[in-house]
Amino acid sequence: MEEKDINMTEEEILNAKEENPEEDILETPAEPEEETASEKDSLTLAQEEIETLKDKYLRSVAEFDNYRKRTLKERAELILNGGEKVISAILPVIDDMERAIENGAKTDDPEVLREGMTLIHQKFVKILEGQGVSLIPTDDADFDTDVHDAVAMVPGMGDDKKGKVIDCLQKGYKLNDKVIRHAKVAVGQ
């Protein structure tokens, strides 16, 4: 095959075509137009896919934002109204205290008042236990820094009382195994 000059004129190209009709002298790509059309189709498909993914993304972001707002609102309601159950349980104790105050003026017997106050106290403790509040034991207990606060050290109690709770100055309480108030105690040295 002979080498062709790149700078051929139109007349030379026509003559060369007449001489060799099988050989394509001037490579005019008819296929690239078809490729361009298919490229346009793939570009259109890609843009449609981008729009679909963008829509899904925006919907997901909006859905998450709504979820976040809803949970913040529920948390705020829970904080504001979380004590409703406890307060509803305590209201009967307040009613009993008011009745005791009213009837205390009618009696001169201090034993009756003491008995009434004891019953109210027992009822109140029972309600608190129903809410998950429990008393931290201090009677002859080993000193535990997780539940006790040592406010005094008592020397000369003997080796059997060393590291033990001698006296409880203020009771401590737990709420569902979480200490809400440490017991203030005196500890033997």
C-alpha positions in Angstrom: 0.0 0.0 0.0 1.4 3.4 -0.9 1.7 6.2 1.6 -1.0 8.9 1.0 -0.4 12.6 1.3 -2.4 14.1 4.2 -2.8 17.4 2.3 -4.7 16.1 -0.7 -7.1 18.3 -2.6 -10.7 17.3 -3.3 -9.9 16.5 -6.9 -7.1 14.1 -5.9 -9.4 12.4 -3.4 -12.1 11.9 -6.0 -9.6 10.5 -8.5 -8.2 8.2 -5.8 -11.7 6.9 -5.0 -12.4 6.1 -8.6 -9.2 4.2 -8.9 -9.7 2.2 -5.6 -13.3 2.1 -4.6 -12.7 -0.5 -1.7 -10.1 1.7 0.0 -11.4 4.6 2.0 -9.1 7.4 1.2 -10.6 10.0 3.4 -11.7 8.6 6.7 -14.9 10.5 7.4 -16.3 9.0 10.5 -20.0 8.4 10.1 -20.0 6.3 13.3 -19.0 9.1 15.6 -22.3 10.7 15.0 -24.0 7.5 16.2 -21.6 7.4 19.2 -22.4 11.0 19.9 -26.1 10.1 20.0 -25.5 7.2 22.3 -23.2 9.4 24.4 -26.1 11.9 24.7 -28.4 9.0 25.7 -26.0 7.8 28.4 -25.5 11.4 29.6 -29.2 11.9 29.8 -29.5 8.6 31.8 -26.7 9.6 34.1 -28.4 13.0 34.7 -31.7 11.3 35.4 -30.0 8.9 37.9 -28.3 11.9 39.5 -31.6 13.6 39.9 -33.2 10.4 41.4 -30.3 10.0 43.9 -30.4 13.7 44.7 -34.2 13.4 45.4 -33.6 10.3 47.6 -30.8 12.1 49.5 -33.0 15.2 50.1 -35.9 13.1 51.3 -33.6 11.1 53.7 -32.2 14.3 55.1 -35.7 15.7 55.6 -36.8 12.5 57.2 -33.9 12.5 59.6 -34.4 16.1 60.5 -38.1 15.4 61.3 -37.0 12.4 63.4 -34.5 14.5 65.3 -37.1 17.2 66.0 -39.7 14.6 67.1 -37.3 12.9 69.5 -36.3 16.3 71.0 -39.9 17.2 71.5 -40.6 13.8 73.1 -37.6 14.2 75.4 -38.7 17.6 76.5 -42.2 16.3 77.3 -40.7 13.4 79.2 -38.6 15.8 81.3 -41.5 18.1 82.0 -44.0 15.3 82.7 -41.7 12.5 83.9 -42.5 13.1 87.5 -46.3 12.8 87.0 -46.4 9.2 88.0 -44.5 9.9 91.3 -46.5 12.9 92.1 -49.7 11.1 91.5 -48.5 8.4 93.9 -47.6 11.0 96.6 -50.8 12.9 96.5 -52.7 10.5 98.8 -49.9 11.0 101.4 -50.5 14.7 101.3 -54.3 14.1 101.8 -53.5 11.9 104.9 -51.2 14.7 106.3 -54.0 17.3 105.9 -56.4 15.0 107.7 -53.9 14.4 110.5 -53.4 18.2 110.9 -57.2 18.8 111.0 -57.8 16.0 113.5 -54.7 17.0 115.6 -56.5 20.1 116.8 -59.5 17.9 118.0 -57.4 15.6 120.2 -55.2 16.2 123.2 -53.6 12.7 123.1 -50.1 12.8 121.6 -50.1 9.0 121.2 -52.9 9.3 118.6 -51.0 11.9 116.7 -47.8 9.8 116.9 -49.6 6.7 115.6 -51.2 8.7 112.8 -47.8 10.1 111.7 -46.2 6.6 111.8 -48.9 5.3 109.6 -48.5 8.2 107.1 -44.7 7.6 107.1 -45.1 3.9 106.4 -47.5 4.6 103.6 -45.0 7.2 102.1 -42.1 4.7 102.3 -44.2 2.0 100.7 -45.1 4.4 97.8 -41.4 5.3 97.4 -40.4 1.6 97.3 -43.1 1.1 94.6 -41.3 3.8 92.6 -37.9 2.0 92.9 -36.5 4.0 95.9 -34.7 1.9 98.5 -32.9 2.7 101.7 -29.2 2.1 101.9 -28.4 -0.3 104.8 -26.2 1.2 107.5 -26.9 -1.0 110.5 -23.6 -2.8 111.3 -22.6 -2.6 107.6 -19.0 -2.4 106.3 -18.1 1.1 105.2 -18.5 1.4 101.4 -17.4 4.6 99.6 -19.9 3.9 96.8 -22.9 4.3 99.1 -21.6 6.0 102.3 -20.1 9.3 103.1 -17.9 9.3 106.2 -18.5 12.5 108.1 -16.8 11.3 111.3 -14.2 8.8 112.4 -14.7 7.2 115.8 -11.4 6.1 117.4 -11.1 3.3 120.1 -14.0 1.1 119.0 -11.9 -2.0 118.8 -10.7 -4.2 115.9 -14.2 -5.7 115.3 -15.7 -2.2 114.6 -12.8 -1.0 112.5 -14.0 0.0 109.0 -17.7 -0.6 110.1 -20.5 1.9 110.2 -21.0 3.0 113.8 -23.8 5.5 113.4 -26.0 6.9 110.6 -26.4 10.7 110.7 -28.5 10.9 107.6 -30.1 8.0 105.7 -29.1 7.4 102.1 -31.3 6.2 99.2 -31.0 4.4 95.9 -33.3 4.7 92.9 -33.2 1.5 90.8 -29.6 0.7 92.0 -28.4 4.2 91.4 -27.4 6.2 94.5 -29.4 9.4 94.7 -28.2 10.3 98.2 -25.2 8.9 100.0 -25.7 7.9 103.7 -23.8 10.1 106.0 -22.2 7.9 108.6 -19.6 7.7 111.4 -17.0 5.0 110.9 -15.0 3.1 113.4 -11.2 3.6 113.4 
